[in-house]
């Protein structure tokens, strides 16, 4: 066995060309230890083996972190790209135990000066994700907890760039009715699906094969963590989708959302077509400060949270963390008054009545 456990940590021991290499991986998890052992083995085969504590550079630790925490994710390419950006701005050879607030702040400012792929300025939220939330903060925690590298104390809230507060948009029944009435008839079923289930724009245009009529559910997407977001459907929507899917398959169309042309042929309704039509409908209805699709998700999410509770909303919206759902848990005046209606009657007269009934 090249790996063995001694106390809380895993150690490696192997032989290359008659020379024995052994030592601590400084890892408590076997999966992480295996990555360190493989790196040491490759270094030994190349004649470049070094002591573990001499090679804790940002480049090395980033590689170990990615192999242990990011390589298995569906978003692995995004994780790798963000790590590469962070390493480039801080320096591949920078020792991890020397990364402190000044180093991070300099890298953040350098990232702010760069542009997006489209040439636009990067938002503060993007910079925070690239340099802190999805790179340095979890990487340094990994280095401290799994590799036992003495990292510096960092107060992250003092380094993060200011971000705008999350925007939550809801609509009155009259606004929704006006919005819907200004849509072409073939877009209205999609609009109804948005309002009821709070899906994202891309999720609403699922293929026919994603719908399980017998189970009454649809697989909307594969999440970053690797599992699927499965949406339960109301019986009336199951029946409607079953009919739509039958027509779509007969016409060899992949989506259940259809438009019938003047000659009787069917064409698919696309998400770009819906977004364009929805934007025109908003303008025609005179509804301001509203996005053509995503604000319908905000509205539905708020209503689902209000009626079914925050846990139900988390499941329906497909949020991996309930923190994302909490932004929709904003009770209005009617909610508060309804809650006050659940008061407990503790008057003396009631207590006497209850005492008599219990005799």
Buried (B, 14 or more C-beta within 10 A) or exposed (E): EBBEEEEEBBBBEBEBEEEEBEBBBBBBBEEBBBBBBEBBBEBBEEEEBEEBEEBBBBBBBBBBBBBBBBEEBBBEEBBBEBBBBBBEBBBEEBBBBEBEBEBBEEBBEBBBEEEEEEEEEBBBBBBBBBBBBBBBBBBBEBBBBBBBBEBBEBEBEEBBBEEEEEEBBBBEEEBBEBBBEBBEEBBBBBBBBBBBBBBBBEBBBBBBEBBEBEEBBBBBBEBEEEEEBBBEBEEEBBEBBEEBBEEBEEEEBEBBBBBEEEEEEBEBBEBEBBBEBBBBBBEEBEBEEBBBBBBBBBBBBBBBBBEEEBEEBBBBBBBEEEEBBBBBBEEEEEEEEEEEEEEEEEEEEEEEEEEEEEE
